[in-house]
Amino acid sequence: MRAVSPQDRNEEFDVVVVGAGAAGIGVAVALGKVGVAKLAVLDRYDVGASFERWPKHLRFLTPSFPAHGFGLLDLNAVTPRTSPGLALQTEHPSGQQYAEYLRAVAEHLHVPVARGQDVLDLQRDSRDEKMPWRVRTRDHVIRARFVVWAAGEFQYPRLNGFPGAEHCRHTSLTASWDSIGEGGHVVIGGLESGIDAALRIVELGERVRVRVVDPAEPWQYAQLDPSRALTPRTQERLRGALESGRRIRLIGGGPVQRVTPVERGYLLERTGARGLVTPNRPFLATGFSGSLSLLDSEFDRDPETSAVKLTEHDESTRSPGLFLVGPQVRHGALIFCFIYKFRQRFAVVAKEIANRLGLATDPLDEYRAAGMFLDDLSCCDDSCVC
Ligand SMILES: Cc1cc2nc3c(=O)[nH]c(=O)nc-3n(C[C@H](O)[C@H](O)[C@H](O)COP(=O)(O)OP(=O)(O)OC[C@H]3O[C@@H](n4cnc5c(N)ncnc54)[C@H](O)[C@@H]3O)c2cc1C
């Protein structure tokens, strides 16, 4: 295996993986294990680039613990027999540390990554049965038999959720909290990143206060699935801040409908609830629209949830040969947005591609042994006995 280079413009690949984050590196390793020889991983920046861009203060919520000697994989590992906890000697890695782990995995397992390859779009030429995919980057067009889309969400924050959203700032784009201004702040969205932002703000001292607005009031509920509620770590931090009298107000009620600049700052109009005025630019913690916005025509979408529709092998129901890995994978009520969840589908995708390429799939047995091969989705639900 070797990395694609600009001279490869006429070269063909069995599989092109777009994105060298947790999902791209993880699935590429699985594809390497089944012997996909002509494999390229393209990234617009570098391995782990999104993690590298996390604000410095952010740490992983899911703890890393080296336990695979006893059959339990580190929650943040992307391959069997690796552990960010062991490699980095920390339980809650920062984004920069986790990028270091991904780079080590890519290097050690010889993942063929081509850096600086910004993929602009994909096209499918159905007349070309052998190599139907055209992966267009800024410099060239690469032909591929299969494409695995692993370009993630983080580099595509949702900035237009309602009229006036352009007056707000997205939490993921806030590099420095020290210069956000004194007085009142509002954070729109009360899940992980919203509560984290609120905690960051009140840590600045007595001269700031913050209101978090979210009609779903996720801070109220404990749920088994951390994709739908706050994780125990964030609940604990929030409880600590409220108990020590930090000035955080959690506000449910109607969703923010519009933000307008007014003389005293910004007016947040809410559906069926009183408006709020804040002197500082509101923060958006409303999530990410995701890299799939580049591929609208390649996927069918569920009209209710707007999640992309996938086959049981995580292949697009509309465009055969295009697979999806990473946090945008959904199957019914199951949301695969944490690493410990979506890594369980790498082997599912690798197995399907191996079958179609006529390669043996037994190297993937080690994924099953490591609890990284979730092909029976009936096993997952929200029940818990305590
Ligand atoms: C604040 C925060 C905290 C989180 N905490 C946790 C946690 O504790 N535990 C957990 O499991 N998950 C956590 N997550 C979620 C986790 O970070 C994501 O699920 C994970 O990054 C997704 O990995 P990925 O490989 O799909 O995407 P990314 O890591 O974003 O990788 C995508 C890669 O694709 C590249 N790329 C993007 N677009 C293109 C393009 N057009 N062409 C070429 N390359 C492209 C990027 O440069 C990037 O390297 C957190 C997320 C956030 C934002």
The ligand as an SDF file (V2000), in Angstrom:
LIG
                    3D

 53 58  0  0  0  0  0  0  0  0999 V2000
  -16.6280   18.8710   21.5860 C   0  0  0  0  0  0  0  0  0  0  0  0
  -16.6900   17.4320   21.2110 C   0  0  0  0  0  0  0  0  0  0  0  0
  -16.4340   16.4460   22.1630 C   0  0  0  0  0  0  0  0  0  0  0  0
  -16.5090   15.1110   21.8150 C   0  0  0  0  0  0  0  0  0  0  0  0
  -16.2550   14.1650   22.7450 N   0  0  0  0  0  0  0  0  0  0  0  0
  -16.2930   12.8600   22.4010 C   0  0  0  0  0  0  0  0  0  0  0  0
  -15.9960   11.8370   23.3380 C   0  0  0  0  0  0  0  0  0  0  0  0
  -15.6900   12.0880   24.4870 O   0  0  0  0  0  0  0  0  0  0  0  0
  -16.0620   10.5410   22.9250 N   0  0  0  0  0  0  0  0  0  0  0  0
  -16.4050   10.2170   21.6570 C   0  0  0  0  0  0  0  0  0  0  0  0
  -16.4560    9.0420   21.3430 O   0  0  0  0  0  0  0  0  0  0  0  0
  -16.6900   11.1710   20.7520 N   0  0  0  0  0  0  0  0  0  0  0  0
  -16.6460   12.4740   21.0950 C   0  0  0  0  0  0  0  0  0  0  0  0
  -16.9370   13.4320   20.1800 N   0  0  0  0  0  0  0  0  0  0  0  0
  -17.3420   13.0200   18.8410 C   0  0  0  0  0  0  0  0  0  0  0  0
  -16.1210   12.6860   18.0360 C   0  0  0  0  0  0  0  0  0  0  0  0
  -15.1890   13.7190   18.0870 O   0  0  0  0  0  0  0  0  0  0  0  0
  -16.5410   12.5110   16.6250 C   0  0  0  0  0  0  0  0  0  0  0  0
  -17.5380   11.5500   16.5870 O   0  0  0  0  0  0  0  0  0  0  0  0
  -15.3520   12.0550   15.7900 C   0  0  0  0  0  0  0  0  0  0  0  0
  -14.4490   13.1030   15.6260 O   0  0  0  0  0  0  0  0  0  0  0  0
  -15.8130   11.6590   14.4640 C   0  0  0  0  0  0  0  0  0  0  0  0
  -14.7100   11.1300   13.7780 O   0  0  0  0  0  0  0  0  0  0  0  0
  -14.6680   11.2200   12.2330 P   0  0  0  0  0  0  0  0  0  0  0  0
  -13.4380   10.5150   11.7980 O   0  0  0  0  0  0  0  0  0  0  0  0
  -15.9630   10.7930   11.6610 O   0  0  0  0  0  0  0  0  0  0  0  0
  -14.5820   12.7680   11.9240 O   0  0  0  0  0  0  0  0  0  0  0  0
  -13.3570   13.7640   12.0790 P   0  0  0  0  0  0  0  0  0  0  0  0
  -12.5490   13.4370   13.2630 O   0  0  0  0  0  0  0  0  0  0  0  0
  -13.9300   15.1210   11.9290 O   0  0  0  0  0  0  0  0  0  0  0  0
  -12.4790   13.4180   10.8000 O   0  0  0  0  0  0  0  0  0  0  0  0
  -12.8740   13.7960    9.5190 C   0  0  0  0  0  0  0  0  0  0  0  0
  -11.6250   14.0290    8.6930 C   0  0  0  0  0  0  0  0  0  0  0  0
  -12.0500   14.2940    7.3790 O   0  0  0  0  0  0  0  0  0  0  0  0
  -11.3390   15.3760    6.8370 C   0  0  0  0  0  0  0  0  0  0  0  0
  -12.2260   16.0020    5.8700 N   0  0  0  0  0  0  0  0  0  0  0  0
  -13.3910   16.6450    6.1140 C   0  0  0  0  0  0  0  0  0  0  0  0
  -13.9370   17.0450    4.9540 N   0  0  0  0  0  0  0  0  0  0  0  0
  -13.0920   16.6450    3.9860 C   0  0  0  0  0  0  0  0  0  0  0  0
  -13.1120   16.7560    2.5770 C   0  0  0  0  0  0  0  0  0  0  0  0
  -14.1030   17.3570    1.9270 N   0  0  0  0  0  0  0  0  0  0  0  0
  -12.0650   16.2480    1.8680 N   0  0  0  0  0  0  0  0  0  0  0  0
  -11.0440   15.6130    2.4990 C   0  0  0  0  0  0  0  0  0  0  0  0
  -10.9830   15.4820    3.8360 N   0  0  0  0  0  0  0  0  0  0  0  0
  -12.0060   15.9850    4.5530 C   0  0  0  0  0  0  0  0  0  0  0  0
  -11.0040   16.2450    8.0190 C   0  0  0  0  0  0  0  0  0  0  0  0
   -9.8440   17.0090    7.7900 O   0  0  0  0  0  0  0  0  0  0  0  0
  -10.8360   15.2500    9.1490 C   0  0  0  0  0  0  0  0  0  0  0  0
   -9.4770   14.8720    9.3300 O   0  0  0  0  0  0  0  0  0  0  0  0
  -16.8480   14.7610   20.5060 C   0  0  0  0  0  0  0  0  0  0  0  0
  -17.0680   15.7480   19.5470 C   0  0  0  0  0  0  0  0  0  0  0  0
  -16.9920   17.0670   19.8840 C   0  0  0  0  0  0  0  0  0  0  0  0
  -17.2240   18.1100   18.8310 C   0  0  0  0  0  0  0  0  0  0  0  0
  1  2  1  0
  2  3  1  0
  2 52  2  0
  3  4  2  0
  4  5  1  0
  4 50  1  0
  5  6  2  0
  6  7  1  0
  6 13  1  0
  7  8  2  0
  7  9  1  0
  9 10  1  0
 10 11  2  0
 10 12  1  0
 12 13  2  0
 13 14  1  0
 14 15  1  0
 14 50  1  0
 15 16  1  0
 16 17  1  0
 16 18  1  0
 18 19  1  0
 18 20  1  0
 20 21  1  0
 20 22  1  0
 22 23  1  0
 23 24  1  0
 24 25  2  0
 24 26  1  0
 24 27  1  0
 27 28  1  0
 28 29  2  0
 28 30  1  0
 28 31  1  0
 31 32  1  0
 32 33  1  0
 33 34  1  0
 33 48  1  0
 34 35  1  0
 35 36  1  0
 35 46  1  0
 36 37  1  0
 36 45  1  0
 37 38  2  0
 38 39  1  0
 39 40  1  0
 39 45  2  0
 40 41  1  0
 40 42  2  0
 42 43  1  0
 43 44  2  0
 44 45  1  0
 46 47  1  0
 46 48  1  0
 48 49  1  0
 50 51  2  0
 51 52  1  0
 52 53  1  0
M  END
$$$$
